């Protein structure tokens, strides 16, 4: 299992899939698909890509669901999460909404997640 973690390249993939929607801070970048669903990527990780998203239905290779409190499950609407997921940056991903938190091991798997998300 090779860790192919290039945050700059990942942002390029996200910007290409969700053009003109990036909102970024030092630690998080948020994008929107055509139906307005948000996807956020943490920018300060080096072991894998970490994404927050509204919908995730399939079990993809090299992608794992991260939730210490409820392994394999989405974050419940009441479950705490990154403070960068707030009214300004990502209102649809903030506390009050059920969201998925994924660890994506490489760029190929990231592209698969993006491809599925852009058509929701």
N, CA, C and O atoms as a MOPAC input file, in Angstrom:
PM7 MOZYME 1SCF
protein

 N      0.84500 1    -1.17100 1     0.00000 1
 C      0.00000 1     0.00000 1     0.00000 1
 C      0.89000 1     1.23300 1     0.00000 1
 O      1.53200 1     1.53900 1     1.00500 1
 N      0.93100 1     1.93900 1    -1.11800 1
 C      1.75400 1     3.12800 1    -1.25800 1
 C      0.93900 1     4.36200 1    -0.91800 1
 O     -0.17800 1     4.53300 1    -1.40500 1
 N      1.49300 1     5.20300 1    -0.09600 1
 C      0.81500 1     6.45200 1     0.22800 1
 C      1.24800 1     7.49700 1    -0.79400 1
 O      2.41300 1     7.89000 1    -0.84700 1
 N      0.31500 1     7.92600 1    -1.58100 1
 C      0.54400 1     8.88000 1    -2.64900 1
 C     -0.17900 1    10.16500 1    -2.24100 1
 O     -1.26500 1    10.45200 1    -2.74400 1
 N      0.42000 1    10.93900 1    -1.33000 1
 C     -0.26000 1    12.07900 1    -0.74700 1
 C      0.39900 1    13.37900 1    -1.21000 1
 O      1.40600 1    13.81700 1    -0.65400 1
 N     -0.18200 1    13.97100 1    -2.21800 1
 C      0.27200 1    15.24600 1    -2.75600 1
 C     -0.93300 1    16.19000 1    -2.66500 1
 O     -1.80800 1    16.17700 1    -3.53000 1
 N     -0.96500 1    17.00300 1    -1.61500 1
 C     -2.11300 1    17.87600 1    -1.36100 1
 C     -2.31500 1    18.85900 1    -2.51900 1
 O     -3.45100 1    19.15600 1    -2.88700 1
 N     -1.23200 1    19.35900 1    -3.08700 1
 C     -1.35200 1    20.29700 1    -4.21300 1
 C     -2.05900 1    19.62900 1    -5.39700 1
 O     -2.95800 1    20.21700 1    -5.99800 1
 N     -1.65500 1    18.41500 1    -5.72200 1
 C     -2.27600 1    17.67300 1    -6.82700 1
 C     -3.73700 1    17.35500 1    -6.49100 1
 O     -4.60500 1    17.42200 1    -7.36100 1
 N     -4.00200 1    17.01100 1    -5.23500 1
 C     -5.37800 1    16.72600 1    -4.81900 1
 C     -6.26200 1    17.95900 1    -5.00200 1
 O     -7.39400 1    17.85100 1    -5.47200 1
 N     -5.74800 1    19.12100 1    -4.63200 1
 C     -6.51900 1    20.35900 1    -4.82300 1
 C     -6.76900 1    20.62500 1    -6.30900 1
 O     -7.84000 1    21.10800 1    -6.67800 1
 N     -5.80300 1    20.31800 1    -7.15100 1
 C     -5.99100 1    20.48600 1    -8.59800 1
 C     -7.13000 1    19.59100 1    -9.08700 1
 O     -7.95600 1    20.02300 1    -9.89100 1
 N     -7.17700 1    18.34300 1    -8.60300 1
 C     -8.25400 1    17.42000 1    -8.99500 1
 C     -9.60900 1    17.94700 1    -8.53200 1
 O    -10.58300 1    17.91600 1    -9.28400 1
 N     -9.66700 1    18.42900 1    -7.29800 1
 C    -10.92600 1    18.96100 1    -6.76100 1
 C    -11.36400 1    20.22000 1    -7.50000 1
 O    -12.54700 1    20.38500 1    -7.79700 1
 N    -10.41800 1    21.10900 1    -7.79900 1
 C    -10.75400 1    22.33600 1    -8.53700 1
 C    -11.24800 1    22.01400 1    -9.94700 1
 O    -12.15500 1    22.67700 1   -10.45100 1
 N    -10.66600 1    21.00800 1   -10.58100 1
 C    -11.09700 1    20.61800 1   -11.92600 1
 C    -12.50500 1    20.03100 1   -11.90000 1
 O    -13.29700 1    20.28300 1   -12.80800 1
 N    -12.81800 1    19.26400 1   -10.88300 1
 C    -14.12900 1    18.62300 1   -10.77800 1
 C    -15.21300 1    19.59300 1   -10.33200 1
 O    -16.36800 1    19.47900 1   -10.74100 1
 N    -14.83400 1    20.54500 1    -9.49200 1
 C    -15.79200 1    21.49400 1    -8.91300 1
 C    -15.30000 1    22.92200 1    -9.15900 1
 O    -14.94900 1    23.63400 1    -8.21800 1
 N    -15.27700 1    23.34000 1   -10.44200 1
 C    -14.66300 1    24.62000 1   -10.79900 1
 C    -15.34900 1    25.81600 1   -10.13200 1
 O    -16.56600 1    25.84500 1    -9.95100 1
 N    -14.52600 1    26.78900 1    -9.77900 1
 C    -14.99200 1    28.08000 1    -9.25800 1
 C    -15.73200 1    27.97000 1    -7.93200 1
 O    -16.49600 1    28.87000 1    -7.58100 1
 N    -15.52400 1    26.88600 1    -7.18600 1
 C    -16.24700 1    26.74500 1    -5.91600 1
 C    -15.32200 1    26.68800 1    -4.70800 1
 O    -15.80900 1    26.67400 1    -3.57700 1
 N    -14.00400 1    26.65400 1    -4.90500 1
 C    -13.10400 1    26.46800 1    -3.76600 1
 C    -13.15800 1    27.62700 1    -2.78200 1
 O    -13.05600 1    28.79500 1    -3.15700 1
 N    -13.32300 1    27.26900 1    -1.50800 1
 C    -13.13400 1    28.18500 1    -0.38300 1
 C    -12.05900 1    27.52900 1     0.46100 1
 O    -12.21100 1    26.37900 1     0.87500 1
 N    -10.97400 1    28.24400 1     0.72200 1
 C     -9.87200 1    27.62100 1     1.44600 1
 C     -9.37300 1    28.48100 1     2.59200 1
 O     -9.31700 1    29.70800 1     2.50600 1
 N     -9.01800 1    27.80700 1     3.64800 1
 C     -8.31500 1    28.38900 1     4.78200 1
 C     -6.98100 1    27.66200 1     4.88200 1
 O     -6.63500 1    26.87700 1     4.00000 1
 N     -6.24300 1    27.91200 1     5.93300 1
 C     -4.94200 1    27.26600 1     6.09500 1
 C     -5.06000 1    25.74500 1     6.22200 1
 O     -4.21000 1    25.01100 1     5.71600 1
 N     -6.11500 1    25.27200 1     6.89800 1
 C     -6.21000 1    23.84500 1     7.20200 1
 C     -7.28800 1    23.09600 1     6.42700 1
 O     -7.36300 1    21.87300 1     6.53800 1
 N     -8.13200 1    23.78400 1     5.64100 1
 C     -9.27200 1    23.12400 1     5.00100 1
 C     -9.61500 1    23.83600 1     3.69200 1
 O     -9.53900 1    25.06100 1     3.59300 1
 N     -9.99100 1    23.04200 1     2.69800 1
 C    -10.52300 1    23.59100 1     1.44300 1
 C    -11.87100 1    22.91900 1     1.20000 1
 O    -12.01100 1    21.70900 1     1.37500 1
 N    -12.86000 1    23.71400 1     0.79600 1
 C    -14.22200 1    23.22000 1     0.59400 1
 C    -14.63400 1    23.48700 1    -0.85000 1
 O    -14.31400 1    24.53000 1    -1.42100 1
 N    -15.35100 1    22.52300 1    -1.43000 1
 C    -15.82100 1    22.60000 1    -2.81100 1
 C    -17.29300 1    22.22400 1    -2.83300 1
 O    -17.80300 1    21.61800 1    -1.89100 1
 N    -17.98000 1    22.59200 1    -3.92800 1
 C    -19.39000 1    22.22200 1    -4.07900 1
 C    -19.60100 1    21.57200 1    -5.43200 1
 O    -19.02200 1    21.99100 1    -6.43500 1
 N    -20.45300 1    20.52100 1    -5.45000 1
 C    -20.82200 1    19.92800 1    -6.73200 1
 C    -21.98200 1    20.71900 1    -7.33700 1
 O    -22.45000 1    21.69100 1    -6.74500 1
 N    -22.43900 1    20.30300 1    -8.50900 1
 C    -23.48000 1    21.06500 1    -9.22000 1
 C    -24.78600 1    21.17100 1    -8.45500 1
 O    -25.53700 1    22.12700 1    -8.64700 1
 N    -25.07200 1    20.19700 1    -7.58300 1
 C    -26.31600 1    20.26300 1    -6.80900 1
 C    -26.11300 1    20.95800 1    -5.46500 1
 O    -27.02500 1    20.98600 1    -4.63800 1
 N    -24.91400 1    21.52400 1    -5.24000 1
 C    -24.65400 1    22.29500 1    -4.02900 1
 C    -24.13500 1    21.48600 1    -2.84900 1
 O    -23.91400 1    22.03300 1    -1.76800 1
 N    -23.93800 1    20.17600 1    -3.05300 1
 C    -23.39700 1    19.34700 1    -1.96600 1
 C    -21.91700 1    19.68100 1    -1.75600 1
 O    -21.16300 1    19.85100 1    -2.71400 1
 N    -21.52100 1    19.76800 1    -0.49700 1
 C    -20.15500 1    20.16100 1    -0.16400 1
 C    -19.25000 1    18.95600 1     0.04900 1
 O    -19.68600 1    17.88500 1     0.47100 1
 N    -17.97600 1    19.17200 1    -0.25800 1
 C    -16.91500 1    18.20900 1     0.02600 1
 C    -15.72300 1    19.03300 1     0.50600 1
 O    -15.34400 1    20.01400 1    -0.13200 1
 N    -15.14000 1    18.63500 1     1.62200 1
 C    -14.02300 1    19.37600 1     2.19800 1
 C    -12.82500 1    18.45700 1     2.34800 1
 O    -12.96400 1    17.27300 1     2.65600 1
 N    -11.63900 1    19.02400 1     2.12400 1
 C    -10.40500 1    18.26200 1     2.30100 1
 C     -9.52000 1    18.99000 1     3.30400 1
 O     -9.32900 1    20.20300 1     3.22000 1
 N     -8.98500 1    18.23000 1     4.25100 1
 C     -8.03000 1    18.79200 1     5.19100 1
 C     -6.70600 1    18.97500 1     4.46700 1
 O     -6.26400 1    18.08900 1     3.73500 1
 N     -6.07100 1    20.13200 1     4.67200 1
 C     -4.86100 1    20.47600 1     3.92600 1
 C     -3.56500 1    20.22600 1     4.68200 1
 O     -2.48400 1    20.39000 1     4.11600 1
 N     -3.64700 1    19.83900 1     5.92400 1
 C     -2.43800 1    19.70400 1     6.74100 1
 C     -2.18300 1    18.25000 1     7.12500 1
 O     -1.71100 1    17.97700 1     8.22900 1
 N     -2.48200 1    17.33700 1     6.25000 1
 C     -2.24900 1    15.91200 1     6.49500 1
 C     -1.15900 1    15.42200 1     5.55600 1
 O     -1.02200 1    15.92400 1     4.44000 1
 N     -0.38300 1    14.44000 1     6.00600 1
 C      0.68000 1    13.92800 1     5.14800 1
 C      0.60300 1    12.41900 1     4.94900 1
 O      1.29600 1    11.88100 1     4.08600 1
 N     -0.22400 1    11.72400 1     5.72600 1
 C     -0.28500 1    10.26400 1     5.63100 1
 C     -1.33100 1     9.78900 1     4.62800 1
 O     -1.18700 1     8.72200 1     4.03100 1
 N     -2.38400 1    10.58500 1     4.44600 1
 C     -3.47600 1    10.24900 1     3.52600 1
 C     -4.27200 1    11.52400 1     3.27400 1
 O     -4.01200 1    12.56200 1     3.88100 1
 N     -5.24800 1    11.43100 1     2.36700 1
 C     -6.17300 1    12.54600 1     2.14800 1
 C     -7.35400 1    12.33400 1     3.08100 1
 O     -7.86100 1    11.21800 1     3.19300 1
 N     -7.79500 1    13.38600 1     3.75100 1
 C     -8.94200 1    13.29200 1     4.65000 1
 C    -10.04600 1    14.19800 1     4.14500 1
 O     -9.86700 1    15.40800 1     4.00700 1
 N    -11.19700 1    13.58800 1     3.86900 1
 C    -12.33000 1    14.30400 1     3.27700 1
 C    -13.54300 1    14.25800 1     4.18700 1
 O    -13.78700 1    13.26900 1     4.87800 1
 N    -14.29000 1    15.33600 1     4.17100 1
 C    -15.61800 1    15.40700 1     4.78400 1
 C    -16.59800 1    15.55100 1     3.64000 1
 O    -16.38800 1    16.38700 1     2.76100 1
 N    -17.65500 1    14.76900 1     3.62100 1
 C    -18.63600 1    14.89800 1     2.55800 1
 C    -20.02500 1    14.49700 1     3.03700 1
 O    -20.17900 1    13.83300 1     4.06200 1
 N    -21.02600 1    14.91400 1     2.27800 1
 C    -22.41300 1    14.71100 1     2.67700 1
 C    -22.92900 1    13.31600 1     2.38000 1
 O    -23.80600 1    12.81500 1     3.08400 1
 N    -22.40200 1    12.69200 1     1.36100 1
 C    -22.93200 1    11.39400 1     0.95400 1
 C    -21.79100 1    10.48300 1     0.53100 1
 O    -20.88500 1    10.88100 1    -0.20100 1
 N    -21.86200 1     9.25100 1     1.01300 1
 C    -20.87700 1     8.23900 1     0.63100 1
 C    -21.57000 1     6.89500 1     0.74800 1
 O    -21.91000 1     6.46900 1     1.85100 1
 N    -21.78200 1     6.22700 1    -0.36500 1
 C    -22.56700 1     5.00500 1    -0.36700 1
 C    -21.77900 1     3.73300 1    -0.60900 1
 O    -22.22100 1     2.64900 1    -0.22700 1
 N    -20.63400 1     3.84700 1    -1.22900 1
 C    -19.94700 1     2.61600 1    -1.60600 1
 C    -18.69200 1     2.40300 1    -0.77900 1
 O    -18.15200 1     3.32600 1    -0.16900 1
 N    -18.26000 1     1.18400 1    -0.78000 1
 C    -17.02300 1     0.83500 1    -0.10000 1
 C    -15.94200 1     0.73000 1    -1.16800 1
 O    -15.86300 1    -0.26800 1    -1.88500 1
 N    -15.12400 1     1.74500 1    -1.27100 1
 C    -14.09400 1     1.78700 1    -2.30400 1
 C    -12.76900 1     1.28300 1    -1.76300 1
 O    -12.46700 1     1.43400 1    -0.57900 1
 N    -11.99000 1     0.68600 1    -2.64200 1
 C    -10.64900 1     0.24300 1    -2.26900 1
 C     -9.79700 1     1.46500 1    -1.94600 1
 O     -9.87500 1     2.48000 1    -2.63800 1
 N     -8.99300 1     1.37100 1    -0.90700 1
 C     -8.09800 1     2.43100 1    -0.44700 1
 C     -8.83200 1     3.62600 1     0.15300 1
 O     -8.25900 1     4.70700 1     0.28600 1
 N    -10.10400 1     3.43300 1     0.51800 1
 C    -10.88800 1     4.47100 1     1.18800 1
 C    -11.48200 1     3.84300 1     2.43900 1
 O    -12.10600 1     2.78500 1     2.36800 1
 N    -11.29200 1     4.49100 1     3.58000 1
 C    -11.90100 1     3.97800 1     4.80500 1
 C    -12.67800 1     5.08600 1     5.50800 1
 O    -12.31400 1     6.26000 1     5.45600 1
 N    -13.74400 1     4.68000 1     6.15700 1
 C    -14.58700 1     5.61500 1     6.90000 1
 C    -13.95400 1     5.79100 1     8.27300 1
 O    -13.66800 1     4.81400 1     8.96600 1
 N    -13.73700 1     7.04300 1     8.66000 1
 C    -13.10600 1     7.34200 1     9.93900 1
 C    -14.15800 1     7.91500 1    10.89200 1
 O    -14.76700 1     8.94800 1    10.61600 1
 N    -14.35300 1     7.24200 1    11.99200 1
 C    -15.25000 1     7.72800 1    13.03600 1
 C    -14.91000 1     6.94300 1    14.30000 1
 O    -15.35600 1     5.80800 1    14.46300 1
 N    -14.13400 1     7.53200 1    15.18300 1
 C    -13.68100 1     6.84600 1    16.38600 1
 C    -14.86600 1     6.44500 1    17.26000 1
 O    -14.88300 1     5.36000 1    17.84200 1
 N    -15.84500 1     7.32300 1    17.34400 1
 C    -17.00000 1     7.07100 1    18.20800 1
 C    -17.89700 1     5.95700 1    17.65700 1
 O    -18.38800 1     5.12200 1    18.41600 1
 N    -18.10700 1     5.94500 1    16.34100 1
 C    -18.96600 1     4.95700 1    15.68300 1
 C    -18.24800 1     4.42100 1    14.44300 1
 O    -18.54500 1     4.85800 1    13.33100 1
 N    -17.30500 1     3.47700 1    14.61000 1
 C    -16.51100 1     2.98500 1    13.47700 1
 C    -17.36700 1     2.52800 1    12.28900 1
 O    -18.35800 1     1.81500 1    12.44800 1
 N    -16.94800 1     2.96500 1    11.09300 1
 C    -17.62700 1     2.56600 1     9.86700 1
 C    -18.91900 1     3.30600 1     9.58700 1
 O    -19.59900 1     3.02400 1     8.60100 1
 N    -19.26300 1     4.24900 1    10.44700 1
 C    -20.53200 1     4.98100 1    10.30400 1
 C    -20.26700 1     6.46800 1    10.02100 1
 O    -19.17900 1     6.97100 1    10.30200 1
 N    -21.26400 1     7.16400 1     9.46400 1
 C    -21.10200 1     8.60800 1     9.30500 1
 C    -21.13000 1     9.29500 1    10.66800 1
 O    -21.59000 1     8.72300 1    11.65600 1
 N    -20.64200 1    10.50200 1    10.70600 1
 C    -20.75700 1    11.32100 1    11.90900 1
 C    -22.23000 1    11.66700 1    12.09700 1
 O    -22.89300 1    12.10800 1    11.15700 1
 N    -22.73300 1    11.47100 1    13.29100 1
 C    -24.11000 1    11.84500 1    13.60200 1
 C    -24.21700 1    13.36900 1    13.59300 1
 O    -23.21600 1    14.07200 1    13.73100 1
 N    -25.42900 1    13.86300 1    13.43100 1
 C    -25.61800 1    15.31600 1    13.34900 1
 C    -25.14000 1    16.04400 1    14.60000 1
 O    -24.79600 1    17.22400 1    14.53200 1
 N    -25.11500 1    15.36100 1    15.73400 1
 C    -24.68900 1    15.97800 1    16.99600 1
 C    -23.21800 1    15.76500 1    17.31500 1
 O    -22.71100 1    16.30900 1    18.29600 1
 N    -22.53000 1    14.98100 1    16.49600 1
 C    -21.14000 1    14.61800 1    16.78700 1
 C    -20.17300 1    15.74700 1    16.44100 1
 O    -20.23800 1    16.28300 1    15.33500 1
 N    -19.28000 1    16.12200 1    17.35500 1
 C    -18.30100 1    17.18300 1    17.08800 1
 C    -17.38500 1    16.82900 1    15.91800 1
 O    -17.12100 1    15.65800 1    15.64700 1
 N    -16.91000 1    17.86500 1    15.23200 1
 C    -16.00100 1    17.69700 1    14.09600 1
 C    -15.12400 1    18.92800 1    13.97100 1
 O    -15.17300 1    19.79800 1    14.84000 1
 N    -14.33900 1    19.02900 1    12.93900 1
 C    -13.42800 1    20.15200 1    12.73900 1
 C    -14.15400 1    21.49300 1    12.86400 1
 O    -15.25200 1    21.67300 1    12.33600 1
 N    -13.52100 1    22.42200 1    13.56900 1
 C    -14.10800 1    23.76300 1    13.71600 1
 C    -14.12200 1    24.52500 1    12.39600 1
 O    -14.81100 1    25.53800 1    12.28100 1
 N    -13.37200 1    24.05600 1    11.39800 1
 C    -13.39500 1    24.69200 1    10.08100 1
 C    -14.67600 1    24.38100 1     9.31100 1
 O    -14.97300 1    25.03200 1     8.30900 1
 N    -15.43200 1    23.39200 1     9.77600 1
 C    -16.71600 1    23.06400 1     9.14700 1
 C    -17.77900 1    23.87600 1     9.88300 1
 O    -18.39800 1    23.41100 1    10.84000 1
 N    -17.96800 1    25.10900 1     9.40200 1
 C    -18.82900 1    26.06000 1    10.09400 1
 C    -19.73300 1    26.79500 1     9.10000 1
 O    -19.71200 1    26.49800 1     7.90600 1
 N    -20.52000 1    27.74700 1     9.58700 1
 C    -21.45700 1    28.49200 1     8.73700 1
 C    -20.78000 1    29.17500 1     7.55600 1
 O    -21.35500 1    29.24900 1     6.47000 1
 N    -19.57800 1    29.67000 1     7.75800 1
 C    -18.87700 1    30.40700 1     6.70900 1
 C    -18.26300 1    29.48400 1     5.66800 1
 O    -18.42100 1    29.70500 1     4.46800 1
 N    -17.57000 1    28.45900 1     6.12000 1
 C    -16.82500 1    27.58900 1     5.20500 1
 C    -17.66700 1    26.46800 1     4.60400 1
 O    -17.61900 1    26.23200 1     3.39700 1
 N    -18.42900 1    25.78400 1     5.43300 1
 C    -19.13000 1    24.58000 1     4.96500 1
 C    -20.40100 1    24.34900 1     5.78100 1
 O    -20.45400 1    23.42700 1     6.59400 1
 N    -21.41000 1    25.16900 1     5.57100 1
 C    -22.62500 1    25.05000 1     6.38400 1
 C    -23.30700 1    23.68800 1     6.28000 1
 O    -23.97300 1    23.26400 1     7.22400 1
 N    -23.15500 1    23.00500 1     5.16600 1
 C    -23.80900 1    21.69600 1     5.00100 1
 C    -23.02400 1    20.56900 1     5.66600 1
 O    -23.53600 1    19.46000 1     5.81700 1
 N    -21.78300 1    20.84800 1     6.06300 1
 C    -20.94600 1    19.83300 1     6.70900 1
 C    -20.78400 1    20.07800 1     8.21600 1
 O    -20.16900 1    19.27000 1     8.91300 1
 N    -21.32600 1    21.17300 1     8.70900 1
 C    -21.13800 1    21.53100 1    10.11700 1
 C    -21.99000 1    20.65000 1    11.04000 1
 O    -22.83900 1    19.88900 1    10.57800 1
 N    -21.75000 1    20.76600 1    12.33800 1
 C    -22.56100 1    20.07200 1    13.33600 1
 C    -24.01800 1    20.43300 1    13.08800 1
 O    -24.34600 1    21.58700 1    12.81100 1
 N    -24.88100 1    19.43900 1    13.19200 1
 C    -26.29800 1    19.61100 1    12.86700 1
 C    -26.66300 1    18.80500 1    11.62900 1
 O    -27.83900 1    18.60400 1    11.32700 1
 N    -25.63300 1    18.34700 1    10.91400 1
 C    -25.82300 1    17.53300 1     9.71500 1
 C    -25.03500 1    16.22600 1     9.85200 1
 O    -23.95400 1    16.19700 1    10.44000 1
 N    -25.59300 1    15.15700 1     9.30200 1
 C    -24.87600 1    13.88400 1     9.22000 1
 C    -23.85100 1    14.01200 1     8.09400 1
 O    -24.19300 1    14.43900 1     6.99100 1
 N    -22.60700 1    13.65000 1     8.36100 1
 C    -21.55600 1    13.73100 1     7.34500 1
 C    -20.65200 1    12.50200 1     7.41900 1
 O    -20.62100 1    11.79900 1     8.43000 1
 N    -19.93200 1    12.25900 1     6.35900 1
 C    -18.96100 1    11.17800 1     6.29200 1
 C    -17.56600 1    11.77400 1     6.39300 1
 O    -17.29700 1    12.84100 1     5.84100 1
 N    -16.68900 1    11.08600 1     7.09200 1
 C    -15.29300 1    11.48300 1     7.19700 1
 C    -14.47100 1    10.31900 1     6.66300 1
 O    -14.48800 1     9.22600 1     7.22900 1
 N    -13.75800 1    10.55500 1     5.57900 1
 C    -13.04300 1     9.48800 1     4.88600 1
 C    -11.54100 1     9.69700 1     4.91300 1
 O    -11.04700 1    10.82400 1     4.86700 1
 N    -10.82900 1     8.58500 1     4.99000 1
 C     -9.38700 1     8.57300 1     4.79700 1
 C     -9.14700 1     7.92100 1     3.43900 1
 O     -9.53000 1     6.77300 1     3.21600 1
 N     -8.51200 1     8.66100 1     2.53800 1
 C     -8.27300 1     8.19400 1     1.17200 1
 C     -6.75900 1     8.05800 1     1.00000 1
 O     -6.01300 1     9.01900 1     1.18900 1
 N     -6.32600 1     6.86900 1     0.64400 1
 C     -4.89800 1     6.54700 1     0.68100 1
 C     -4.07400 1     7.04800 1    -0.49900 1
 O     -2.86400 1     7.22600 1    -0.36200 1
 N     -4.69800 1     7.28200 1    -1.66200 1
 C     -3.89000 1     7.69200 1    -2.81200 1
 C     -4.70800 1     8.53500 1    -3.79100 1
 O     -5.92800 1     8.64200 1    -3.66900 1
 N     -4.02300 1     9.12200 1    -4.75100 1
 C     -4.67700 1    10.00800 1    -5.71000 1
 C     -5.69300 1     9.27900 1    -6.58300 1
 O     -6.72900 1     9.84500 1    -6.93200 1
 N     -5.41100 1     8.04800 1    -6.93400 1
 C     -6.34500 1     7.27900 1    -7.75700 1
 C     -7.67100 1     7.07200 1    -7.02900 1
 O     -8.74000 1     7.24900 1    -7.61300 1
 N     -7.59700 1     6.70100 1    -5.76300 1
 C     -8.81800 1     6.52700 1    -4.97400 1
 C     -9.52200 1     7.86100 1    -4.77200 1
 O    -10.75100 1     7.92600 1    -4.78600 1
 N     -8.74800 1     8.92400 1    -4.58600 1
 C     -9.33700 1    10.25600 1    -4.45700 1
 C    -10.10700 1    10.61200 1    -5.72200 1
 O    -11.21900 1    11.13500 1    -5.64500 1
 N     -9.53000 1    10.33700 1    -6.87500 1
 C    -10.21200 1    10.63400 1    -8.13600 1
 C    -11.51600 1     9.85100 1    -8.23900 1
 O    -12.50700 1    10.38200 1    -8.73900 1
 N    -11.54000 1     8.61700 1    -7.78400 1
 C    -12.76100 1     7.80700 1    -7.80200 1
 C    -13.84000 1     8.42800 1    -6.91400 1
 O    -15.00400 1     8.49700 1    -7.30800 1
 N    -13.45400 1     8.87900 1    -5.71500 1
 C    -14.40900 1     9.55100 1    -4.82000 1
 C    -14.94900 1    10.81600 1    -5.48500 1
 O    -16.15800 1    11.05200 1    -5.48900 1
 N    -14.06100 1    11.61900 1    -6.04000 1
 C    -14.45900 1    12.86700 1    -6.70200 1
 C    -15.40500 1    12.59300 1    -7.85400 1
 O    -16.43100 1    13.25900 1    -7.98700 1
 N    -15.06800 1    11.61200 1    -8.69500 1
 C    -15.90600 1    11.29700 1    -9.86100 1
 C    -17.31800 1    10.92000 1    -9.42900 1
 O    -18.28900 1    11.33500 1   -10.06100 1
 N    -17.44100 1    10.14500 1    -8.36600 1
 C    -18.76400 1     9.77600 1    -7.88800 1
 C    -19.51300 1    10.94400 1    -7.28800 1
 O    -20.73000 1    11.05100 1    -7.43700 1
 N    -18.79300 1    11.81900 1    -6.61300 1
 C    -19.43200 1    12.93400 1    -5.89900 1
 C    -19.90200 1    14.03400 1    -6.83800 1
 O    -20.91400 1    14.68600 1    -6.57700 1
 N    -19.17200 1    14.24300 1    -7.93000 1
 C    -19.52600 1    15.36400 1    -8.80100 1
 C    -20.84300 1    15.12800 1    -9.52700 1
 O    -21.45500 1    16.07400 1   -10.02400 1
 N    -21.28900 1    13.86200 1    -9.59400 1
 C    -22.53700 1    13.55800 1   -10.31400 1
 C    -23.72800 1    13.36900 1    -9.38600 1
 O    -24.80200 1    12.98200 1    -9.84600 1
 N    -23.56800 1    13.63100 1    -8.09300 1
 C    -24.70600 1    13.48600 1    -7.16300 1
 C    -25.65300 1    14.67200 1    -7.26600 1
 O    -26.66100 1    14.72000 1    -6.56100 1

